[in-house]
Amino acid sequence: MAVVVWRRCFPWVRLCRRALLGSIRHYRAALCTELKQPLAIEEVAPRPVRPHEVRVDVHFCGVNFADILVCRGQYQEKQHLPFTPGMEFSGTVLETGTEVSTVKKGDRVIGVNKFNCMAEEQIVDQKALWQIPERVSFREAAALPVSYGTAIMALEHRACTRPGSTMPSFM
């Protein structure tokens, strides 16, 4: 919540930070340095964008059950420490590789990555990005790729819902 308020009240601070630091700028990321312990916020050095990749300024990141499992060492794919959790995000394109044709600088996008999304910046293959429709907010979009997809899968394949079906309310 504090990050959202900070960005709304002081958006120029983030922009100035990026402009002043230029190509040597670092960004913050949530790192899992020890399993079953709180995440640490640390500065991370960026890497160059490859020809088919896109650098995104992350606005929101979804938090999923898989993120909890991986931080506890219980996910089916073990990550080497330290690592940054997060599988889905929304944000604005900052930079594109030379072979990128699907998005351009300034586009609003959502994306997925194996992990590493709980950071201020994300570098991802252009095939893992989709443009956000105008009427969808960054906050809502961040939960679409994994969380929404998991819910749809549960309703359609496990609960076998069909058009006209209703679900009991548990609230």
C-alpha positions, 0 to 999 in steps of 0.5 A, a space after each residue: 500500500 505504501 508503494 502505491 501511495 508513494 508513487 501516486 504522491 511523488 511520481 516525479 521522484 521515480 522519474 528523476 531517479 531513472 533520468 539521473 542514474 542513466 545507464 548505470 541505474 539499479 532497481 529494487 527487487 524483492 529477494 529470497 535470500 533464505 528459504 522460509 524467511 521474509 524477503 529482502 528488498 535490495 538494489 539489483 544491477 540491470 542487464 542488457 536487453 537481448 534482441 527479442 526481449 523487452 524491459 518493463 517498468 513494473 507497476 504491479 506484480 501478482 502474488 500467487 500460491 506458487 510464490 509462497 511455495 517457492 519461497 519455502 522450498 516446496 515448489 516443484 522447480 527449486 530456485 537457486 538462492 538468492 532469487 526474486 519470486 513473482 510470476 506475473 506483472 503489469 507495467 510500461 515498456 521502457 526499452 525493446 530489443 532490436 528484433 521486437 515487433 509486438 510492443 513499443 516504448 510506452 505501451 501498457 503490458 502484462 506479462 509472465 515469467 518463470 519468476 523474477 517479477 517482484 522487482 521494479 523492472 522486468 526483462 522478458 521475451 516479447 512472446 510473454 507480453 500482451 497489451 493491456 486494454 484501455 479500460 483495464 487498470 494496471 492493478 487488475 491486469 497484473 492478476 490476469 495471466 496466472 491468478 485468473 487463468 488458474 481460476 478459469 481452469 478450476 471452474 471449467 476443468 475441475 468444477 465442470 461448469 457450463 454456460 448457465 451453471 451457477 456456483 454456490 456463494 461461500 461468503 
